[in-house]
């Protein structure tokens, strides 16, 4: 039977999307899905919100840049040594490239790839939210007001769908709500990302400083995502200053 409360209904939908329902529960869910258009729209919305853009494949990027370096150095060798055989790009031969150049090429490829990765790859949001909505220590200890919880989930969803102007006011309201610190901290992280999406690097940096300076911050952010946000804030600020100088 379809849950009546908004929170329980969200958990029910999340469980369905993650194939966590029993066969009988799944049958009941799909029956509701096929007969209730409003519920079907809610499911579709949550499904879209949970679809996070995949990160770039770092290994592929390293291989691509390294191959370019090998081709570049092979070309240099051909110009200086007429008898040097042409080496196919897809099968680079270490013997044709000095060992120090090969090592340097690999290091350069990794450095360029990682810099590109943390600069351009999307920052993941929402990966740990499901843990908070299910049982265990992360579950909400008190029932938040409906409007506060809706703002939290809507704000998160707007960040995930690149709509920061809608996300920012909702997440700001959650921070002022009487809810568990976990949700306030999660909102601060989403708000940092939203400010960056909205080309407000100064606001993003201010919010991020609140996060990293709080030893009791309760929302889990991976080391890689911390590097991404920090680097992307710096890049955004640098471009902002460059534009100001150009205009001036």
C-alpha positions in Angstrom: 0.0 0.0 0.0 1.3 3.4 -0.9 2.7 5.3 2.2 0.9 8.4 3.2 3.7 10.5 4.6 6.0 12.3 2.2 9.2 11.0 3.7 8.0 7.4 3.7 6.8 7.7 0.1 10.3 9.0 -0.9 11.9 6.1 0.8 9.5 3.8 -1.0 10.4 5.2 -4.4 14.1 5.1 -3.6 13.8 1.5 -2.6 12.1 0.7 -5.9 14.7 2.6 -8.0 17.4 0.6 -6.2 15.7 -2.7 -6.6 15.4 -3.1 -2.8 11.7 -4.1 -2.7 10.5 -7.6 -2.3 8.6 -9.2 -5.2 5.3 -8.5 -3.6 6.2 -5.0 -2.6 7.4 -4.3 -6.2 4.2 -5.7 -7.6 2.2 -3.3 -5.3 4.5 -0.4 -6.3 4.1 -1.0 -10.0 0.3 -1.3 -9.6 0.3 2.1 -8.1 2.7 3.4 -10.7 0.4 2.2 -13.6 -2.8 3.6 -12.1 -1.8 6.9 -10.6 -0.5 9.5 -13.0 0.5 11.9 -10.2 2.6 9.2 -8.5 4.1 8.2 -11.8 5.3 11.8 -12.3 6.9 11.8 -8.8 8.7 8.6 -9.6 10.0 10.0 -12.9 11.2 13.2 -11.2 13.1 11.3 -8.5 14.6 9.0 -11.1 15.9 11.9 -13.1 17.2 13.6 -9.9 19.1 10.4 -9.0 20.9 10.2 -12.4 24.2 11.9 -11.7 26.6 12.5 -14.7 29.4 9.9 -14.7 32.9 11.1 -14.0 35.4 11.2 -16.9 37.3 7.9 -17.2 40.7 9.1 -15.9 42.6 6.0 -17.2 41.4 6.6 -20.8 42.3 10.3 -20.5 45.9 9.4 -19.3 46.3 6.9 -22.2 45.1 9.4 -24.8 47.5 12.2 -23.6 50.3 9.7 -23.3 49.8 8.5 -26.8 49.9 12.1 -28.1 53.2 12.6 -26.3 54.6 9.4 -27.8 53.6 10.5 -31.3 55.1 13.9 -30.7 58.5 12.5 -29.7 58.4 9.9 -32.5 58.0 12.7 -34.9 61.0 14.5 -33.4 63.1 11.3 -33.7 62.1 10.9 -37.4 63.2 14.4 -38.2 66.7 13.9 -36.7 67.3 10.3 -37.6 66.4 9.3 -41.1 66.5 5.6 -40.5 64.2 5.6 -37.5 61.2 3.4 -38.3 57.7 4.9 -38.0 56.0 3.6 -34.9 52.2 3.1 -35.0 50.4 5.2 -32.4 48.4 2.3 -31.1 51.5 0.3 -30.3 54.1 2.7 -28.8 57.5 1.2 -28.5 59.6 2.2 -25.5 62.9 1.4 -27.4 62.1 4.2 -29.9 61.8 6.8 -27.1 64.5 7.5 -24.5 63.5 6.2 -21.1 63.6 9.6 -19.5 61.2 10.9 -22.2 58.9 7.9 -21.7 58.8 8.5 -18.0 58.3 12.2 -18.4 55.6 11.6 -20.9 53.7 9.4 -18.4 54.1 11.9 -15.6 53.0 14.7 -17.8 50.0 12.7 -19.0 48.9 11.9 -15.5 49.4 15.5 -14.3 47.4 17.0 -17.3 44.7 14.3 -17.0 44.3 14.8 -13.2 44.2 18.6 -13.6 41.6 18.3 -16.4 39.7 15.8 -14.3 39.3 17.9 -11.2 38.7 21.0 -13.3 36.0 19.7 -15.7 34.5 16.6 -14.1 31.2 17.0 -12.3 31.1 17.1 -8.5 28.9 14.3 -7.2 26.0 15.2 -5.0 23.5 13.0 -3.3 25.5 9.8 -3.1 25.1 9.5 0.7 21.6 10.9 1.0 20.0 7.5 0.7 21.9 6.4 3.9 20.2 9.2 5.8 16.7 8.4 4.6 17.0 4.7 5.6 17.4 3.1 9.0 20.4 3.2 11.3 22.2 6.1 12.9 21.8 8.4 9.9 18.0 8.4 10.1 16.3 11.7 11.1 15.9 11.8 14.8 13.0 14.2 14.6 10.3 14.7 12.0 11.1 17.8 10.0 8.4 20.0 8.8 7.0 19.1 5.4 8.1 22.3 3.8 11.6 22.0 5.1 12.1 18.5 3.9 10.6 19.3 0.5 13.0 22.3 0.2 15.9 20.0 1.0 15.0 17.4 -1.5 14.0 19.9 -4.2 17.2 21.9 -3.6 19.3 18.8 -4.0 17.5 17.8 -7.1 17.9 21.2 -8.7 21.6 21.1 -8.1 21.8 17.7 -9.7 19.9 19.0 -12.8 22.0 22.1 -13.1 19.3 24.6 -12.0 21.2 26.7 -9.3 18.8 29.6 -9.3 16.0 27.3 -8.0 18.3 25.4 -5.7 19.9 28.3 -3.8 16.9 29.8 -2.0 15.6 26.4 -1.1 18.9 25.2 0.4 19.3 28.5 2.3 15.9 27.9 3.9 16.9 24.4 5.0 20.0 25.7 6.8 17.6 27.9 8.9 15.2 25.0 9.6 15.0 23.0 12.8 16.4 19.8 11.4 19.2 17.5 12.2 22.8 18.8 11.6 23.3 16.2 8.9 20.7 17.9 6.7 22.0 21.4 7.4 25.6 20.2 6.5 24.4 18.4 3.4 22.6 21.6 2.4 25.8 23.6 2.9 27.6 21.3 0.5 24.9 21.4 -2.1 24.8 25.2 -1.7 28.5 25.4 -2.4 28.0 23.5 -5.6 25.0 25.6 -6.5 26.9 28.8 -6.0 29.6 27.5 -8.3 27.1 26.5 -10.9 25.6 30.0 -10.7 28.9 31.7 -11.3 29.2 33.0 -7.7 32.7 31.7 -6.8 33.1 34.1 -3.8 29.9 32.8 -2.2 30.9 29.2 -3.0 34.3 29.8 -1.4 32.7 31.3 1.7 30.4 28.4 2.1 33.1 25.9 1.5 35.3 27.5 4.2 32.5 27.0 6.6 32.6 23.3 5.7 36.3 22.7 6.0 36.6 24.8 9.2 33.9 22.8 11.0 35.5 19.8 12.8 32.0 18.4 13.5 30.8 18.6 9.9 28.6 15.5 9.5 28.0 15.1 5.8 30.5 12.8 4.1 32.4 14.5 1.2 35.0 12.4 -0.6 38.6 13.7 -0.8 38.3 13.8 -4.6 35.2 15.9 -4.5 36.8 18.3 -2.0 39.7 18.7 -4.5 37.3 19.2 -7.4 35.3 22.0 -5.6 38.4 23.7 -4.3 40.1 23.7 -7.7 37.0 24.8 -9.6 36.4 27.7 -7.2 39.9 28.9 -7.8 39.5 28.6 -11.6 36.1 30.4 -11.5 37.6 33.3 -9.4 40.6 33.6 -11.7 38.4 33.8 -14.8 36.2 36.3 -13.0 39.1 38.6 -12.2 40.4 38.2 -15.8 37.0 39.4 -17.1 37.0 42.4 -14.8 40.5 43.5 -16.0 39.3 43.1 -19.6 36.2 45.2 -19.0 38.1 47.8 -17.1 
